[in-house]
Amino acid sequence: MIKKDVRTGSKYMYFAALIGLGFLWTGTAYITQTYRMLGMLDGGIVNLIVCGAYYVCQAAGIGAVVLLFAKHSSFAVGQAFPFWATMVALLCTATSLFTQSLAVIIVAGALLNIAIGVLSGCYLTRLATDIPQQRRGLVFGGAYAFGSIGTWLISLPMEKRFLWHSSSFFAVAAFAALSLLLLRQLPPPSAAKNSGYLRNSFNKKTLWLAAVVLFLLSMENTLGFSFPLKGAMDSVYIEFTRAFYGFGLIIAGLVSDKNRRWGAISCLAALAFPFGAVVLGSNAAGETTMWVLAYLFLGFWSVYRILVFSDISGKMGMPALAVFGLLVGRLGEAAGTLGAGMFTGIPLIVISGLVYMLVVVLFFLLYQKLYVSVISPEAAEKRRLTEYINRFGLSAREQDIFSFIIQGMSNAEIANALYITESTVKFHAGNIFKKTSLGSRLELIADYKLGDRG
């Protein structure tokens, strides 16, 4: 049992490291490419490119992963796809930092962000296939916190201007190399064998409602505070404020793993910040403070939009859905950046207010479908038992014995209840352990009660 716990903990650490390192070097590359353009273009235009057009490019890369998992999952789960995406991203980063042509820099940035989308899709899908639901929030939040804080630490040399220099490419390349070393240890998805489990748990209307809520939530966030580069590039230490993203991620991950309902409500509460920012003015509390708060609350939205579809994907056994939340979130952020660039003053407040009200209404509709049970506890327990039995193909006698085991009854008590011998109980219990790949009653009961090994 102890050895299994160690293996499980090592698995969590591996995927947190893989996701965290990936976010660290791709996020750093994204910032260096942004700074490269800030030296050549107006900050407002750069905002539209990097937080608008480039987010659409990331969504395209994520979409490619979604399609691959749906059509060619054996290739999508392998090492080749993220390896070549890493190579493309490094080539594009080098091109952006060492060329003098603005057009080439912009095109290289677009390709870089497509590659970032591919890597995000490949790695974050593994949250649904390899990390149990009650640990996904912390694994994701911890991984992205590592990346955010790591980027700040990398930026410290050269009087905190290291990412403005082309030599920062070598730091990006070094961490990308570490990421590739971890990639070599990537195991096959552990939940593939349960691909049919709960496939009909969510209907299409619920899935579309979730997508719309996450799109509008991300749009509202960016409408309220679009991380304006034009005024902040000389007055805000952006990498430092981004480190606070890590604190928001960890807090949100812990809260969500403790209770998904609390995580959802915390996300909605955090949405008050961007709406307040657009009403009061984005510089109401000082530029640095606004950036810190924006990143802190962004952690709650980021965790929520990842977990919604990651949980749905894990329960339905459909890995292709795992990163759909990030995909629609990127599109929502792009739409919000465009809106913040086109409108100011009263029109922006009105638009933001309408989106905010729509988000609140649709959010609670989604909350009812995802987190509020519409059946009695007895019916829910009966459905859980039926699903578990069907999942592992237990025979009629094994079903009888299993139903008593999960009640905590001993072999003797089960034998008396069923009018059979203890040796017969032991024989069928052994078959149950073999079919579920578990080694003891405690593991069996825990697996049944938790309800998700994927």
NUGU-484774 format. One record per residue (C-alpha): x, y, z; residue number from 1; residue in three letters. Coordinates in steps of 0.05 Angstrom, whole numbers, plus 5000, padded with zeros to 4 digits. Layout:
N
{ketor {X Y Z} NUM "ALA"};
...
//
This chain:
454
{ketor {5000 5000 5000} 1 "MET"};
{ketor {5057 5048 5018} 2 "ILE"};
{ketor {5093 5031 4953} 3 "LYS"};
{ketor {5030 5046 4914} 4 "LYS"};
{ketor {5022 5113 4949} 5 "ASP"};
{ketor {5095 5130 4932} 6 "VAL"};
{ketor {5083 5111 4859} 7 "ARG"};
{ketor {5020 5153 4857} 8 "THR"};
{ketor {5055 5213 4888} 9 "GLY"};
{ketor {5112 5206 4839} 10 "SER"};
{ketor {5062 5205 4782} 11 "LYS"};
{ketor {5030 5270 4806} 12 "TYR"};
{ketor {5098 5302 4813} 13 "MET"};
{ketor {5118 5279 4743} 14 "TYR"};
{ketor {5058 5309 4708} 15 "PHE"};
{ketor {5062 5373 4750} 16 "ALA"};
{ketor {5135 5380 4729} 17 "ALA"};
{ketor {5120 5365 4656} 18 "LEU"};
{ketor {5063 5415 4653} 19 "ILE"};
{ketor {5100 5466 4696} 20 "GLY"};
{ketor {5165 5465 4655} 21 "LEU"};
{ketor {5125 5469 4591} 22 "GLY"};
{ketor {5088 5531 4617} 23 "PHE"};
{ketor {5153 5561 4643} 24 "LEU"};
{ketor {5192 5561 4578} 25 "TRP"};
{ketor {5133 5574 4531} 26 "THR"};
{ketor {5108 5631 4575} 27 "GLY"};
{ketor {5178 5660 4577} 28 "THR"};
{ketor {5183 5654 4501} 29 "ALA"};
{ketor {5116 5688 4493} 30 "TYR"};
{ketor {5139 5747 4536} 31 "ILE"};
{ketor {5206 5755 4500} 32 "THR"};
{ketor {5170 5755 4434} 33 "GLN"};
{ketor {5122 5808 4461} 34 "THR"};
{ketor {5179 5852 4485} 35 "TYR"};
{ketor {5212 5845 4417} 36 "ARG"};
{ketor {5151 5876 4384} 37 "MET"};
{ketor {5144 5930 4437} 38 "LEU"};
{ketor {5211 5957 4413} 39 "GLY"};
{ketor {5182 5965 4343} 40 "MET"};
{ketor {5107 5979 4351} 41 "LEU"};
{ketor {5058 6020 4393} 42 "ASP"};
{ketor {5037 5983 4456} 43 "GLY"};
{ketor {4963 5985 4438} 44 "GLY"};
{ketor {4977 5950 4372} 45 "ILE"};
{ketor {5021 5898 4406} 46 "VAL"};
{ketor {4964 5885 4455} 47 "ASN"};
{ketor {4917 5869 4397} 48 "LEU"};
{ketor {4969 5823 4367} 49 "ILE"};
{ketor {4993 5784 4427} 50 "VAL"};
{ketor {4928 5781 4468} 51 "CYS"};
{ketor {4882 5779 4407} 52 "GLY"};
{ketor {4910 5748 4344} 53 "ALA"};
{ketor {4960 5704 4380} 54 "TYR"};
{ketor {4908 5676 4428} 55 "TYR"};
{ketor {4868 5655 4366} 56 "VAL"};
{ketor {4932 5620 4342} 57 "CYS"};
{ketor {4937 5585 4409} 58 "GLN"};
{ketor {4865 5563 4403} 59 "ALA"};
{ketor {4880 5535 4334} 60 "ALA"};
{ketor {4937 5494 4363} 61 "GLY"};
{ketor {4893 5469 4419} 62 "ILE"};
{ketor {4839 5453 4367} 63 "GLY"};
{ketor {4889 5410 4329} 64 "ALA"};
{ketor {4902 5370 4392} 65 "VAL"};
{ketor {4827 5362 4404} 66 "VAL"};
{ketor {4818 5335 4333} 67 "LEU"};
{ketor {4877 5288 4340} 68 "LEU"};
{ketor {4852 5258 4405} 69 "PHE"};
{ketor {4784 5249 4372} 70 "ALA"};
{ketor {4810 5218 4307} 71 "LYS"};
{ketor {4880 5192 4319} 72 "HIS"};
{ketor {4888 5185 4394} 73 "SER"};
{ketor {4947 5137 4389} 74 "SER"};
{ketor {4989 5192 4357} 75 "PHE"};
{ketor {4962 5247 4402} 76 "ALA"};
{ketor {4984 5212 4466} 77 "VAL"};
{ketor {5054 5197 4441} 78 "GLY"};
{ketor {5118 5235 4447} 79 "GLN"};
{ketor {5128 5255 4374} 80 "ALA"};
{ketor {5074 5308 4370} 81 "PHE"};
{ketor {5097 5350 4430} 82 "PRO"};
{ketor {5170 5339 4410} 83 "PHE"};
{ketor {5161 5370 4342} 84 "TRP"};
{ketor {5117 5425 4370} 85 "ALA"};
{ketor {5175 5441 4418} 86 "THR"};
{ketor {5224 5444 4359} 87 "MET"};
{ketor {5178 5491 4320} 88 "VAL"};
{ketor {5168 5536 4381} 89 "ALA"};
{ketor {5243 5541 4393} 90 "LEU"};
{ketor {5257 5557 4320} 91 "LEU"};
{ketor {5203 5611 4320} 92 "CYS"};
{ketor {5229 5641 4385} 93 "THR"};
{ketor {5300 5645 4357} 94 "ALA"};
{ketor {5273 5676 4293} 95 "THR"};
{ketor {5234 5729 4332} 96 "SER"};
{ketor {5294 5748 4375} 97 "LEU"};
{ketor {5349 5749 4323} 98 "PHE"};
{ketor {5316 5777 4260} 99 "THR"};
{ketor {5305 5851 4245} 100 "GLN"};
{ketor {5244 5843 4200} 101 "SER"};
{ketor {5179 5863 4235} 102 "LEU"};
{ketor {5137 5821 4186} 103 "ALA"};
{ketor {5180 5759 4200} 104 "VAL"};
{ketor {5175 5771 4275} 105 "ILE"};
{ketor {5099 5775 4272} 106 "ILE"};
{ketor {5093 5712 4229} 107 "VAL"};
{ketor {5143 5674 4273} 108 "ALA"};
{ketor {5102 5696 4334} 109 "GLY"};
{ketor {5038 5668 4303} 110 "ALA"};
{ketor {5072 5600 4290} 111 "LEU"};
{ketor {5102 5602 4360} 112 "LEU"};
{ketor {5033 5610 4391} 113 "ASN"};
{ketor {5004 5554 4349} 114 "ILE"};
{ketor {5059 5509 4376} 115 "ALA"};
{ketor {5045 5534 4447} 116 "ILE"};
{ketor {4972 5515 4437} 117 "GLY"};
{ketor {4993 5445 4414} 118 "VAL"};
{ketor {5038 5435 4474} 119 "LEU"};
{ketor {4985 5461 4523} 120 "SER"};
{ketor {4934 5415 4492} 121 "GLY"};
{ketor {4979 5353 4495} 122 "CYS"};
{ketor {5002 5363 4566} 123 "TYR"};
{ketor {4937 5388 4598} 124 "LEU"};
{ketor {4897 5331 4567} 125 "THR"};
{ketor {4936 5285 4613} 126 "ARG"};
{ketor {4902 5317 4673} 127 "LEU"};
{ketor {4839 5282 4652} 128 "ALA"};
{ketor {4871 5216 4632} 129 "THR"};
{ketor {4923 5208 4688} 130 "ASP"};
{ketor {4905 5251 4748} 131 "ILE"};
{ketor {4844 5235 4792} 132 "PRO"};
{ketor {4791 5288 4797} 133 "GLN"};
{ketor {4806 5304 4870} 134 "GLN"};
{ketor {4879 5322 4853} 135 "ARG"};
{ketor {4872 5358 4786} 136 "ARG"};
{ketor {4864 5428 4814} 137 "GLY"};
{ketor {4928 5426 4855} 138 "LEU"};
{ketor {4969 5391 4801} 139 "VAL"};
{ketor {4948 5443 4749} 140 "PHE"};
{ketor {4952 5502 4796} 141 "GLY"};
{ketor {5020 5481 4824} 142 "GLY"};
{ketor {5048 5469 4755} 143 "ALA"};
{ketor {5027 5536 4726} 144 "TYR"};
{ketor {5048 5571 4790} 145 "ALA"};
{ketor {5117 5541 4781} 146 "PHE"};
{ketor {5118 5569 4710} 147 "GLY"};
{ketor {5095 5639 4729} 148 "SER"};
{ketor {5143 5647 4787} 149 "ILE"};
{ketor {5199 5615 4746} 150 "GLY"};
{ketor {5191 5666 4691} 151 "THR"};
{ketor {5197 5723 4742} 152 "TRP"};
{ketor {5262 5692 4769} 153 "LEU"};
{ketor {5290 5684 4699} 154 "ILE"};
{ketor {5276 5758 4685} 155 "SER"};
{ketor {5318 5784 4744} 156 "LEU"};
{ketor {5388 5790 4711} 157 "PRO"};
{ketor {5408 5852 4673} 158 "MET"};
{ketor {5371 5898 4721} 159 "GLU"};
{ketor {5307 5859 4712} 160 "LYS"};
{ketor {5309 5869 4636} 161 "ARG"};
{ketor {5336 5801 4617} 162 "PHE"};
{ketor {5275 5781 4576} 163 "LEU"};
{ketor {5284 5844 4534} 164 "TRP"};
{ketor {5350 5817 4508} 165 "HIS"};
{ketor {5361 5765 4453} 166 "SER"};
{ketor {5406 5725 4500} 167 "SER"};
{ketor {5343 5704 4537} 168 "SER"};
{ketor {5333 5654 4481} 169 "PHE"};
{ketor {5387 5609 4512} 170 "PHE"};
{ketor {5349 5607 4578} 171 "ALA"};
{ketor {5286 5588 4540} 172 "VAL"};
{ketor {5323 5534 4502} 173 "ALA"};
{ketor {5354 5506 4566} 174 "ALA"};
{ketor {5286 5497 4600} 175 "PHE"};
{ketor {5256 5469 4536} 176 "ALA"};
{ketor {5312 5417 4536} 177 "ALA"};
{ketor {5294 5398 4607} 178 "LEU"};
{ketor {5222 5392 4585} 179 "SER"};
{ketor {5242 5344 4529} 180 "LEU"};
{ketor {5280 5301 4579} 181 "LEU"};
{ketor {5217 5294 4619} 182 "LEU"};
{ketor {5177 5281 4556} 183 "LEU"};
{ketor {5220 5219 4543} 184 "ARG"};
{ketor {5189 5188 4606} 185 "GLN"};
{ketor {5117 5202 4584} 186 "LEU"};
{ketor {5075 5140 4598} 187 "PRO"};
{ketor {5013 5119 4559} 188 "PRO"};
{ketor {4947 5147 4587} 189 "PRO"};
{ketor {4925 5106 4647} 190 "SER"};
{ketor {4850 5118 4636} 191 "ALA"};
{ketor {4846 5091 4565} 192 "ALA"};
{ketor {4818 5025 4590} 193 "LYS"};
{ketor {4758 5062 4619} 194 "ASN"};
{ketor {4740 5098 4555} 195 "SER"};
{ketor {4667 5076 4558} 196 "GLY"};
{ketor {4655 5097 4630} 197 "TYR"};
{ketor {4598 5146 4639} 198 "LEU"};
{ketor {4599 5164 4565} 199 "ARG"};
{ketor {4528 5190 4568} 200 "ASN"};
{ketor {4535 5230 4633} 201 "SER"};
{ketor {4529 5298 4598} 202 "PHE"};
{ketor {4485 5317 4539} 203 "ASN"};
{ketor {4506 5364 4483} 204 "LYS"};
{ketor {4466 5422 4512} 205 "LYS"};
{ketor {4506 5419 4577} 206 "THR"};
{ketor {4571 5416 4538} 207 "LEU"};
{ketor {4552 5476 4496} 208 "TRP"};
{ketor {4529 5514 4558} 209 "LEU"};
{ketor {4596 5501 4591} 210 "ALA"};
{ketor {4633 5526 4529} 211 "ALA"};
{ketor {4591 5590 4525} 212 "VAL"};
{ketor {4600 5605 4599} 213 "VAL"};
{ketor {4676 5596 4595} 214 "LEU"};
{ketor {4679 5639 4531} 215 "PHE"};
{ketor {4639 5695 4563} 216 "LEU"};
{ketor {4676 5691 4629} 217 "LEU"};
{ketor {4743 5698 4593} 218 "SER"};
{ketor {4715 5754 4550} 219 "MET"};
{ketor {4689 5792 4611} 220 "GLU"};
{ketor {4756 5784 4646} 221 "ASN"};
{ketor {4794 5816 4587} 222 "THR"};
{ketor {4742 5870 4574} 223 "LEU"};
{ketor {4752 5894 4646} 224 "GLY"};
{ketor {4828 5890 4647} 225 "PHE"};
{ketor {4864 5872 4583} 226 "SER"};
{ketor {4935 5877 4613} 227 "PHE"};
{ketor {4949 5942 4575} 228 "PRO"};
{ketor {5021 5944 4551} 229 "LEU"};
{ketor {5019 6014 4524} 230 "LYS"};
{ketor {5021 6049 4591} 231 "GLY"};
{ketor {5053 5995 4632} 232 "ALA"};
{ketor {5116 5976 4593} 233 "MET"};
{ketor {5158 6030 4627} 234 "ASP"};
{ketor {5123 6034 4694} 235 "SER"};
{ketor {5104 5962 4713} 236 "VAL"};
{ketor {5151 5904 4725} 237 "TYR"};
{ketor {5106 5856 4688} 238 "ILE"};
{ketor {5143 5791 4705} 239 "GLU"};
{ketor {5138 5808 4780} 240 "PHE"};
{ketor {5063 5821 4777} 241 "THR"};
{ketor {5056 5756 4738} 242 "ARG"};
{ketor {5086 5718 4796} 243 "ALA"};
{ketor {5021 5733 4835} 244 "PHE"};
{ketor {4985 5691 4783} 245 "TYR"};
{ketor {5019 5632 4817} 246 "GLY"};
{ketor {4988 5649 4885} 247 "PHE"};
{ketor {4919 5653 4854} 248 "GLY"};
{ketor {4929 5586 4818} 249 "LEU"};
{ketor {4951 5549 4881} 250 "ILE"};
{ketor {4894 5577 4924} 251 "ILE"};
{ketor {4843 5562 4870} 252 "ALA"};
{ketor {4871 5492 4860} 253 "GLY"};
{ketor {4867 5476 4934} 254 "LEU"};
{ketor {4796 5504 4940} 255 "VAL"};
{ketor {4771 5467 4878} 256 "SER"};
{ketor {4801 5400 4899} 257 "ASP"};
{ketor {4769 5408 4967} 258 "LYS"};
{ketor {4701 5423 4936} 259 "ASN"};
{ketor {4685 5437 4863} 260 "ARG"};
{ketor {4625 5480 4884} 261 "ARG"};
{ketor {4670 5526 4925} 262 "TRP"};
{ketor {4718 5531 4867} 263 "GLY"};
{ketor {4662 5551 4820} 264 "ALA"};
{ketor {4634 5603 4867} 265 "ILE"};
{ketor {4704 5632 4880} 266 "SER"};
{ketor {4712 5639 4805} 267 "CYS"};
{ketor {4647 5678 4798} 268 "LEU"};
{ketor {4665 5722 4857} 269 "ALA"};
{ketor {4733 5737 4826} 270 "ALA"};
{ketor {4697 5761 4764} 271 "LEU"};
{ketor {4675 5823 4803} 272 "ALA"};
{ketor {4747 5850 4796} 273 "PHE"};
{ketor {4749 5861 4720} 274 "PRO"};
{ketor {4678 5890 4720} 275 "PHE"};
{ketor {4698 5937 4776} 276 "GLY"};
{ketor {4762 5955 4739} 277 "ALA"};
{ketor {4725 5977 4677} 278 "VAL"};
{ketor {4673 6017 4717} 279 "VAL"};
{ketor {4723 6052 4763} 280 "LEU"};
{ketor {4780 6056 4713} 281 "GLY"};
{ketor {4836 6007 4702} 282 "SER"};
{ketor {4886 6052 4740} 283 "ASN"};
{ketor {4841 6065 4799} 284 "ALA"};
{ketor {4889 6033 4849} 285 "ALA"};
{ketor {4954 6046 4812} 286 "GLY"};
{ketor {4981 6008 4752} 287 "GLU"};
{ketor {5024 5958 4790} 288 "THR"};
{ketor {4969 5942 4840} 289 "THR"};
{ketor {4919 5932 4783} 290 "MET"};
{ketor {4966 5884 4747} 291 "TRP"};
{ketor {4978 5845 4812} 292 "VAL"};
{ketor {4904 5839 4827} 293 "LEU"};
{ketor {4888 5820 4755} 294 "ALA"};
{ketor {4938 5763 4756} 295 "TYR"};
{ketor {4917 5740 4825} 296 "LEU"};
{ketor {4844 5734 4804} 297 "PHE"};
{ketor {4863 5705 4737} 298 "LEU"};
{ketor {4887 5644 4775} 299 "GLY"};
{ketor {4815 5628 4796} 300 "PHE"};
{ketor {4787 5634 4725} 301 "TRP"};
{ketor {4845 5593 4696} 302 "SER"};
{ketor {4835 5535 4744} 303 "VAL"};
{ketor {4759 5535 4734} 304 "TYR"};
{ketor {4761 5535 4659} 305 "ARG"};
{ketor {4811 5478 4658} 306 "ILE"};
{ketor {4775 5435 4710} 307 "LEU"};
{ketor {4705 5441 4680} 308 "VAL"};
{ketor {4722 5404 4616} 309 "PHE"};
{ketor {4777 5362 4647} 310 "SER"};
{ketor {4726 5334 4696} 311 "ASP"};
{ketor {4674 5324 4641} 312 "ILE"};
{ketor {4726 5290 4598} 313 "SER"};
{ketor {4749 5244 4655} 314 "GLY"};
{ketor {4678 5223 4671} 315 "LYS"};
{ketor {4658 5211 4599} 316 "MET"};
{ketor {4723 5177 4580} 317 "GLY"};
{ketor {4733 5226 4522} 318 "MET"};
{ketor {4803 5257 4524} 319 "PRO"};
{ketor {4786 5301 4464} 320 "ALA"};
{ketor {4743 5344 4509} 321 "LEU"};
{ketor {4796 5355 4563} 322 "ALA"};
{ketor {4824 5421 4537} 323 "VAL"};
{ketor {4761 5449 4506} 324 "PHE"};
{ketor {4755 5498 4563} 325 "GLY"};
{ketor {4823 5527 4549} 326 "LEU"};
{ketor {4806 5531 4475} 327 "LEU"};
{ketor {4742 5571 4484} 328 "VAL"};
{ketor {4776 5612 4539} 329 "GLY"};
{ketor {4830 5635 4491} 330 "ARG"};
{ketor {4778 5654 4440} 331 "LEU"};
{ketor {4740 5693 4494} 332 "GLY"};
{ketor {4803 5730 4514} 333 "GLU"};
{ketor {4816 5748 4442} 334 "ALA"};
{ketor {4745 5775 4435} 335 "ALA"};
{ketor {4753 5814 4500} 336 "GLY"};
{ketor {4819 5844 4477} 337 "THR"};
{ketor {4787 5866 4412} 338 "LEU"};
{ketor {4728 5896 4449} 339 "GLY"};
{ketor {4774 5934 4497} 340 "ALA"};
{ketor {4813 5960 4438} 341 "GLY"};
{ketor {4751 5984 4400} 342 "MET"};
{ketor {4711 6015 4457} 343 "PHE"};
{ketor {4726 6060 4516} 344 "THR"};
{ketor {4686 6099 4568} 345 "GLY"};
{ketor {4611 6089 4572} 346 "ILE"};
{ketor {4604 6041 4512} 347 "PRO"};
{ketor {4656 5994 4543} 348 "LEU"};
{ketor {4621 5997 4611} 349 "ILE"};
{ketor {4554 5981 4579} 350 "VAL"};
{ketor {4582 5922 4539} 351 "ILE"};
{ketor {4620 5896 4600} 352 "SER"};
{ketor {4558 5902 4643} 353 "GLY"};
{ketor {4515 5863 4593} 354 "LEU"};
{ketor {4567 5808 4587} 355 "VAL"};
{ketor {4574 5806 4663} 356 "TYR"};
{ketor {4499 5797 4674} 357 "MET"};
{ketor {4496 5743 4620} 358 "LEU"};
{ketor {4554 5706 4651} 359 "VAL"};
{ketor {4521 5706 4719} 360 "VAL"};
{ketor {4455 5678 4692} 361 "VAL"};
{ketor {4487 5624 4649} 362 "LEU"};
{ketor {4538 5608 4704} 363 "PHE"};
{ketor {4483 5588 4753} 364 "PHE"};
{ketor {4448 5547 4699} 365 "LEU"};
{ketor {4513 5509 4689} 366 "LEU"};
{ketor {4524 5504 4764} 367 "TYR"};
{ketor {4457 5470 4772} 368 "GLN"};
{ketor {4474 5419 4718} 369 "LYS"};
{ketor {4545 5404 4741} 370 "LEU"};
{ketor {4543 5409 4816} 371 "TYR"};
{ketor {4472 5402 4841} 372 "VAL"};
{ketor {4444 5331 4841} 373 "SER"};
{ketor {4374 5324 4811} 374 "VAL"};
{ketor {4364 5253 4838} 375 "ILE"};
{ketor {4357 5226 4908} 376 "SER"};
{ketor {4418 5201 4946} 377 "PRO"};
{ketor {4390 5131 4943} 378 "GLU"};
{ketor {4381 5133 4868} 379 "ALA"};
{ketor {4450 5164 4859} 380 "ALA"};
{ketor {4482 5108 4901} 381 "GLU"};
{ketor {4444 5055 4861} 382 "LYS"};
{ketor {4468 5085 4795} 383 "ARG"};
{ketor {4540 5089 4821} 384 "ARG"};
{ketor {4537 5015 4841} 385 "LEU"};
{ketor {4509 4995 4773} 386 "THR"};
{ketor {4561 5035 4735} 387 "GLU"};
{ketor {4618 5007 4775} 388 "TYR"};
{ketor {4594 4935 4767} 389 "ILE"};
{ketor {4585 4944 4692} 390 "ASN"};
{ketor {4652 4979 4687} 391 "ARG"};
{ketor {4689 4916 4709} 392 "PHE"};
{ketor {4641 4863 4684} 393 "GLY"};
{ketor {4626 4830 4751} 394 "LEU"};
{ketor {4585 4766 4749} 395 "SER"};
{ketor {4519 4760 4787} 396 "ALA"};
{ketor {4551 4726 4847} 397 "ARG"};
{ketor {4609 4775 4846} 398 "GLU"};
{ketor {4559 4832 4846} 399 "GLN"};
{ketor {4526 4803 4909} 400 "ASP"};
{ketor {4592 4796 4945} 401 "ILE"};
{ketor {4617 4864 4922} 402 "PHE"};
{ketor {4554 4899 4949} 403 "SER"};
{ketor {4569 4869 5018} 404 "PHE"};
{ketor {4644 4885 5015} 405 "ILE"};
{ketor {4632 4959 5004} 406 "ILE"};
{ketor {4588 4957 5066} 407 "GLN"};
{ketor {4648 4934 5106} 408 "GLY"};
{ketor {4624 4863 5120} 409 "MET"};
{ketor {4673 4807 5134} 410 "SER"};
{ketor {4678 4742 5095} 411 "ASN"};
{ketor {4641 4705 5151} 412 "ALA"};
{ketor {4585 4756 5152} 413 "GLU"};
{ketor {4578 4753 5076} 414 "ILE"};
{ketor {4577 4677 5077} 415 "ALA"};
{ketor {4521 4678 5129} 416 "ASN"};
{ketor {4481 4729 5090} 417 "ALA"};
{ketor {4486 4690 5025} 418 "LEU"};
{ketor {4484 4620 5055} 419 "TYR"};
{ketor {4550 4600 5024} 420 "ILE"};
{ketor {4618 4580 5051} 421 "THR"};
{ketor {4674 4628 5068} 422 "GLU"};
{ketor {4719 4595 5017} 423 "SER"};
{ketor {4667 4611 4963} 424 "THR"};
{ketor {4666 4683 4986} 425 "VAL"};
{ketor {4742 4686 4984} 426 "LYS"};
{ketor {4743 4656 4913} 427 "PHE"};
{ketor {4694 4708 4885} 428 "HIS"};
{ketor {4728 4765 4924} 429 "ALA"};
{ketor {4794 4744 4891} 430 "GLY"};
{ketor {4761 4749 4823} 431 "ASN"};
{ketor {4736 4819 4840} 432 "ILE"};
{ketor {4806 4841 4859} 433 "PHE"};
{ketor {4834 4814 4794} 434 "LYS"};
{ketor {4781 4848 4751} 435 "LYS"};
{ketor {4790 4916 4786} 436 "THR"};
{ketor {4866 4909 4790} 437 "SER"};
{ketor {4863 4924 4865} 438 "LEU"};
{ketor {4896 4886 4921} 439 "GLY"};
{ketor {4853 4893 4983} 440 "SER"};
{ketor {4784 4909 5010} 441 "ARG"};
{ketor {4807 4978 5032} 442 "LEU"};
{ketor {4832 4995 4962} 443 "GLU"};
{ketor {4768 4969 4932} 444 "LEU"};
{ketor {4723 5009 4978} 445 "ILE"};
{ketor {4766 5072 4968} 446 "ALA"};
{ketor {4764 5065 4893} 447 "ASP"};
{ketor {4689 5055 4893} 448 "TYR"};
{ketor {4676 5114 4939} 449 "LYS"};
{ketor {4723 5162 4902} 450 "LEU"};
{ketor {4692 5139 4837} 451 "GLY"};
{ketor {4749 5162 4790} 452 "ASP"};
{ketor {4817 5132 4779} 453 "ARG"};
{ketor {4827 5172 4714} 454 "GLY"};
//
